[in-house]
Amino acid sequence: MPFDFERLDIPDVVLVKPKVFRDPRGYFMEAFASRAFEAAGIRFSVVQENQSYSRRGVIRGLHYQRGERAQAKLVRVVKGEVLDVAVDIRPSSPTFGKYVAVRLSEDNAYSLYIPRGFAHGFQVLSEDAIVVYLVDNDYAPEAEGGIRWDDPDIGIPWPLPNPTLSDKDRGWPTLREALARGLVP
């Protein structure tokens, strides 16, 4: 098996640890293999690949898509290091409002599988970072949603103070507000 799959405190979120073959030339690894994922109980059909570049301290998120346009994601860092976060926003889930956070970096080569029904975000810990994520559904602006990065009910301990955020990310509602407005999946 080219991967080790580690179920996290929210078992639907999976840390994917690839087998990395290093030698004097560099390294080789499989970043995704559908058969291995299916054997681990993860059905994930890629339809789009996204990439972002961000500088130290930037927080992107917490983003999701609603309804039939919801997306599962496989997130990987190809340059730098980030704290990657998934928040369960499924109202009927026993882990609703809980989060998991892991460090993803070019050095550890880990990926984080985040199923539909989760908000996702990350903070860049290195000088800069390139994050690549595969998704299983097309981007749909009409289904876009988000949760405040600093929602006190969720309580994510972002490592770097005074983050840089987009105006959109600064303006998202709290999870409680989004739920009251019917804005969560």
C-alpha positions as CSV (number, residue, x, y, z in Angstrom):
1,M,0.0,0.0,0.0
2,P,1.5,3.4,-1.0
3,F,-0.1,5.2,2.0
4,D,-0.8,4.9,5.6
5,F,-4.3,6.3,6.5
6,E,-4.7,7.7,10.0
7,R,-8.3,8.5,11.2
8,L,-8.2,11.6,13.4
9,D,-10.3,12.6,16.4
10,I,-13.1,13.2,13.9
11,P,-12.9,9.8,12.2
12,D,-14.3,11.0,8.8
13,V,-11.2,13.3,8.4
14,V,-8.1,11.2,7.4
15,L,-4.4,12.1,7.5
16,V,-2.8,10.4,4.5
17,K,0.9,9.6,4.9
18,P,2.5,8.6,1.6
19,K,5.4,6.3,1.3
20,V,8.2,8.6,0.1
21,F,11.2,7.1,-1.6
22,R,14.2,9.3,-1.2
23,D,17.7,9.0,-2.7
24,P,20.5,11.3,-3.8
25,R,18.4,12.5,-6.8
26,G,15.5,13.6,-4.6
27,Y,12.3,11.7,-4.0
28,F,9.3,9.9,-5.5
29,M,5.9,9.3,-4.0
30,E,2.3,8.7,-5.1
31,A,0.2,11.6,-4.1
32,F,-3.1,10.0,-4.8
33,A,-4.3,6.5,-5.9
34,S,-8.0,5.9,-6.1
35,R,-7.7,2.1,-5.5
36,A,-5.7,2.7,-2.3
37,F,-8.2,5.3,-1.1
38,E,-11.2,3.0,-1.8
39,A,-9.4,0.1,0.0
40,A,-9.2,2.4,3.0
41,G,-13.0,3.2,2.7
42,I,-12.6,6.6,1.1
43,R,-14.6,7.1,-2.1
44,F,-13.1,10.2,-3.7
45,S,-13.4,11.1,-7.4
46,V,-11.3,14.1,-8.5
47,V,-12.9,16.6,-10.8
48,Q,-10.8,19.7,-10.1
49,E,-7.3,20.6,-8.8
50,N,-6.8,24.0,-7.1
51,Q,-3.6,25.6,-6.0
52,S,-2.9,28.7,-3.8
53,Y,0.2,30.7,-2.9
54,S,0.2,32.5,0.4
55,R,2.7,34.3,2.6
56,R,3.5,33.8,6.3
57,G,0.5,34.4,8.6
58,V,-2.2,34.3,5.9
59,I,-5.3,32.4,6.9
60,R,-7.5,31.2,4.1
61,G,-10.9,29.9,5.3
62,L,-12.9,28.5,6.8
63,H,-14.6,27.6,3.4
64,Y,-17.2,25.1,2.3
65,Q,-19.9,24.6,-0.4
66,R,-23.5,23.8,0.4
67,G,-26.0,21.2,-0.8
68,E,-25.5,19.2,-4.0
69,R,-22.4,21.4,-4.7
70,A,-20.6,20.4,-1.5
71,Q,-17.0,19.3,-1.9
72,A,-14.7,16.7,-0.4
73,K,-11.0,17.8,-0.5
74,L,-7.6,16.2,-0.4
75,V,-5.2,19.0,0.7
76,R,-1.4,18.8,0.3
77,V,1.5,21.3,0.7
78,V,4.1,21.3,-2.0
79,K,6.1,24.2,-0.6
80,G,6.3,25.4,3.0
81,E,4.2,24.5,6.0
82,V,0.6,25.2,7.1
83,L,-1.7,24.4,10.0
84,D,-4.6,22.8,8.1
85,V,-8.0,22.8,9.8
86,A,-11.3,20.9,9.2
87,V,-14.4,21.9,11.1
88,D,-17.4,19.6,11.2
89,I,-20.5,21.6,10.2
90,R,-22.9,18.7,9.7
91,P,-25.7,19.7,12.2
92,S,-26.7,16.0,12.9
93,S,-23.1,14.9,13.5
94,P,-22.0,14.0,17.0
95,T,-18.8,16.1,16.3
96,F,-20.7,19.1,15.0
97,G,-18.7,22.3,15.7
98,K,-15.5,20.3,16.5
99,Y,-12.3,20.6,14.6
100,V,-9.1,18.8,13.8
101,A,-5.9,20.5,12.9
102,V,-2.7,19.1,11.5
103,R,0.6,20.5,10.2
104,L,1.1,19.8,6.5
105,S,4.4,20.5,4.9
106,E,6.6,19.8,2.0
107,D,8.9,17.9,4.4
108,N,6.3,15.5,5.8
109,A,4.4,15.1,2.5
110,Y,1.2,14.4,4.3
111,S,-2.3,15.1,2.8
112,L,-5.5,15.7,4.7
113,Y,-8.7,14.1,3.4
114,I,-11.7,16.3,4.3
115,P,-15.2,14.9,3.4
116,R,-18.2,16.9,2.4
117,G,-19.9,18.7,5.3
118,F,-16.7,20.3,6.7
119,A,-15.4,23.8,6.5
120,H,-11.7,24.0,5.6
121,G,-9.0,26.5,6.2
122,F,-5.3,26.9,6.9
123,Q,-2.7,29.3,8.2
124,V,0.7,29.6,6.6
125,L,3.5,29.0,9.1
126,S,6.5,29.2,6.8
127,E,7.7,32.3,4.9
128,D,5.4,31.3,2.1
129,A,3.4,28.2,1.0
130,I,1.9,26.5,-2.0
131,V,-1.1,24.4,-1.2
132,V,-2.7,22.0,-3.7
133,Y,-6.0,20.5,-3.2
134,L,-8.1,18.1,-5.2
135,V,-11.8,18.3,-5.0
136,D,-14.7,16.0,-6.0
137,N,-17.1,18.7,-7.2
138,D,-16.8,21.8,-9.3
139,Y,-16.6,25.2,-7.7
140,A,-20.1,26.9,-7.5
141,P,-20.1,30.5,-6.3
142,E,-23.8,30.3,-5.5
143,A,-23.2,27.4,-3.0
144,E,-20.1,29.1,-1.4
145,G,-20.1,29.5,2.4
146,G,-17.8,30.2,5.2
147,I,-17.3,30.3,9.0
148,R,-15.4,33.0,10.9
149,W,-11.8,31.9,11.4
150,D,-11.9,33.2,15.0
151,D,-15.4,31.7,16.0
152,P,-15.1,31.6,19.8
153,D,-17.4,28.5,20.0
154,I,-15.0,26.6,17.8
155,G,-11.8,28.0,19.4
156,I,-9.1,27.1,16.9
157,P,-5.7,28.1,18.4
158,W,-4.1,29.6,15.3
159,P,-0.4,29.7,15.9
160,L,0.5,33.1,14.5
161,P,-1.2,36.3,15.8
162,N,-2.5,39.1,13.6
163,P,-3.2,37.0,10.5
164,T,-3.7,38.4,7.0
165,L,-7.2,37.7,5.7
166,S,-9.3,38.6,2.7
167,D,-12.3,40.9,3.3
168,K,-14.5,37.9,2.5
169,D,-12.9,35.7,5.1
170,R,-13.0,38.5,7.7
171,G,-16.8,38.8,7.1
172,W,-18.1,35.2,7.4
173,P,-20.6,34.5,10.2
174,T,-20.0,32.3,13.2
175,L,-21.1,28.7,12.9
176,R,-24.0,29.5,15.2
177,E,-25.1,32.4,13.0
178,A,-24.7,30.4,9.8
179,L,-26.8,27.5,11.3
180,A,-29.6,30.0,12.3
181,R,-29.6,31.4,8.8
182,G,-29.7,28.0,7.2
183,L,-26.3,28.4,5.6
184,V,-24.7,25.2,6.6
185,P,-25.0,21.9,4.6
